């Protein structure tokens, strides 16, 4: 069944992950996430361009839907409030051999800290990025093969970043488990986004750490790293003697 479905632009459903994961041709697509984590994000225009190329125009081939009540804005008295889109639905259309359209849904959410005029749009962009990530959008970034530091060099090379062949284990019996990148000591992790940007996890309230660890919906590599560090800090604190 899957091999008989295509997007409005003719991309087979079986190739969605490959098309969305493919690196952009311009290094300008990759930018540093603000803050101290030195992680990589995607410029919004390139993300929208890729979604349109793969699924078709917004509203025809894909859509991000939510009710107005799902958008909340916090700290309105601050210069840079936070907008939180609590629940949204990303939908994309696939055509069957008879030309019938079928819609598929991914639940998502997102948040953004910015000037009031831009924070809600940032939250929508964050939610869109989280949904596309579930379809392998820009997978080389999350796998550590591509970032804003090496983009120019990698994209200029004949080969593009992709899956690496499994390495044999020490006893030669099979593939070895790839090493997990180490995070800094969790309390010293510098928060790369939001109203606490620039502070360490050890400097913010326990309530904020718990929110990062259990309620935040990561939409970027920076947010992923933040949530992992917050979870590690909670584990460290839980292990301390009462």
C-alpha positions, 0 to 999 in steps of 0.5 A, a space after each residue: 500500500 505504501 509504495 502506491 502513495 505519493 505526495 502532491 508533488 509526486 514524491 513516493 511515500 516510501 521516499 519521504 524520509 530520504 527527501 526530508 533528511 537530505 541536506 540543503 545545498 547552501 550552508 546558509 540553511 544552517 545557523 547557530 542556536 542562540 545561547 551557550 550550547 553551540 548547537 545547530 538549527 535550520 533557517 525557517 525559510 529553508 524548512 518551509 521550502 523543503 516542506 513545499 517541495 516534498 508535500 506541495 503548497 501549504 493548505 493543499 499538500 500540508 497544513 498546521 492546524 490548531 485552535 486559538 486557545 492552544 496558543 498561550 503567551 507568558 511573561 507579557 510584561 517582559 521585553 521578550 515574552 514566550 509563546 507556547 503552542 500547546 497542541 497542534 496537528 500537522 497534516 500532509 496529503 498523499 494520493 492513491 493510484 486513483 487520485 484520491 487524497 488521504 490526509 495523515 496527522 502528526 500531533 505536535 507543539 512548540 514554543 518561542 521566546 521573542 518580541 511579542 509581535 514575533 513570538 507566536 509565529 516562532 511557536 508555530 515554526 517550532 511546532 512545524 519543525 517538531 512534526 517534520 522531525 518525526 518524518 526524519 527532517 534534517 536527520 544528519 544534524 540529529 545524528 551529528 554528521 552536519 552542523 553550522 560549523 562544517 556545513 560549507 565543507 561537507 556540502 562542498 565535498 562529493 559525498 553528502 552526509 548519510 548513514 555510516 556503515 556499521 562498525 564491527 564490535 571488538 570481537 568481530 561478531 556484529 555491529 557495535 553500539 555507537 557511542 552516545 555524545 556526552 553532555 556537560 555536567 547537568 547543573 553546568 549546562 547553559 540554557 540555549 533558549 527561552 527566558 532563561 537563555 544564558 543561565 545554567 540549569 543549576 541557576 534556575 528554579 527546580 520547577 523550571 528544571 522539571 518543566 524542561 525535563 518533563 513538559 517541554 516538547 523539543 523542536 530543535 537539537 538545542 531543545 533536545 540537548 536541554 531536555 536531556 541535561 534537565 533529565 540528567 539533573 533530576 536524576 542526580 538530585 533524586 539519587 542524593 540522600 534525603 
